[in-house]
Amino acid sequence: MRFICFSGSFHSKSKSIAILECIKDMFAEHEFEILPLASLPFFSNELNEERPASVQFFMSRVEDADGIICCTPEYNHSVPAVLKNAIDWASRPAFNSPLKGKPVSIITQAMSPVGGARAQEHLKLIFDSTLARNHICHEMMITDVNNIFDEHMHIVDAKVNERLQRHVSSFVEFVAG
């Protein structure tokens, strides 16, 4: 199966990207592509009429994917702008976009003890409005995220690895139907 991944952060030491890279390693039998969301311009109906090349590339990847995995931090009790912008692009045309019926899994991470719970809830609502199929499961929120990695950004916390394995396995089953 082919999955695309959205990261809510894109800096050089992004924990969300590191988590997605670990998922790629865990599930090498499937294809995972982390899309460069920062290359997308801010959504505008005017730009939507003649989509820039970066948007066309992004939209084709969304359309061709079997499922989407989002991994994000929580910014100001919500979803980072880069992630919301990508969803805004992918949700066009409204009610008939590449997101319609697309399976989506959400992973949040934070230093806080709630692990990005508010961003998780907001993402469910946002994806629900696009007619995507939210993966109904035990929520995957990673707390104390600064302490789960080694110096190479590999997850060394056995409990987090076990939960990620279970979460993504469940999502793969959900996508397979």
Summary of the structure (lengths in Angstrom):
residues: 177
radius of gyration: 15.3
end to end distance: 12.1
largest distance: 47.7
contacts: 554
relative contact order: 0.18
helix: 44%
strand: 18%
